[in-house]
Amino acid sequence: MTTNPTPHILLVEDDREISALVARYLRANECRVSLAGDGREMDRMLSDARVDLIVLDLMLPGEDGLSLCRRLRRSSTIPILMLTAKAEEIDRIVGLELGADDYLAKPFNPRELLARIRAILRRGAAAEAPSEDGTRRLHFGGWTLDVSLRQVLSPEGARIAITGAEFDLLHALCLRPGRVLSRDQLLDLTQGRAAGPFERSIDVLVSRIRQKIEQDSRNPEIIRTIRSGGYLFTPEVTRS
C-alpha cells in the first residue's frame, strides 16, 4: 500500500457527469485521478500505470462491477471501494464477499467518498509501518501475519490470498486475543470514522477469513462467534 501523499485513484464509472464531478473534487484534494468507463478501459489503465485504489461502480456496461471485482481479486490486492445503489443491500453484501474493501451507496457526498478513500489508504499505510515495539510478524496456531508485507502465511509457509479489508480485520483480532469484540468495536478498529452502520460487513469478512484459515469454517475454532457479543480470537499470539 502506498504512503504517497498524491495517491493514484482509478474511478470506473460510466456516468460522465458523476465521473467529472468526482474527479474534479478528488483532484482538488491532492489525488491523481484516472477515469475508465467500463472493464476494458479499467484493464488498460491498470496495465499502463500503478493504481493505489479503485472506485468501482456496480452498474457498468458490459462486464458489471461485481464481475470485475471478482476478476480483480483473482490476481490483485489493490483496494476496491464499490459504489452501489442505495436500496440494494444484497449487492453490498455480495461485493464484500467478492473482496471489496468498502462500499458507498449512491447518491453520495464527494466529501464522504474522499474520507473513505483516505481511511482505506491510511489503514494500509499504518499496517505497513512497524509497531512501537518493533513487531513485524504475529504468529498464531502455526499461521503468520506479516504486518510489514500485509501477508498471511499458512503453517506450511504458503502465502494466502487476502484482501485489504480481511487483513485489517484479522490484524485487529490478532492484537486482541482472548477478548470478545463487538461488531461495533471491530468496525471502529478497522474503519474508524469512515465506518457506516452496516454491521453485516463484519460478518461477511469474518466468514471469508474463516474459509481461509479454519480447518472447518462451519465449526470455527480460531475465530468464535459469541452470541449477543461479537467475536473472540482464541489462539495465543506471539510476536517477532
Secondary structure, 3 states (H helix, E strand, C coil): CCCCCCCEEEEECCCHHHHHHHHHHHHHCCCEEEEECCHHHHHHHHHHCCCCEEEEECCCCCCCHHHHHHHHHCCCCCCEEEEEECCCHHHHHHHHHHCCCEEEEECCCHHHHHHHHHHHHHHHHHHHCCCCCCCCEEEECCEEEECCCCEEECCCCCEECCCHHHHHHHHHHHCCCCCEECHHHHHHHHHHHHCCCCCHHHHHHHHHHHHHHCCCCCCCCCEEEECCCEEEECCCCEEC
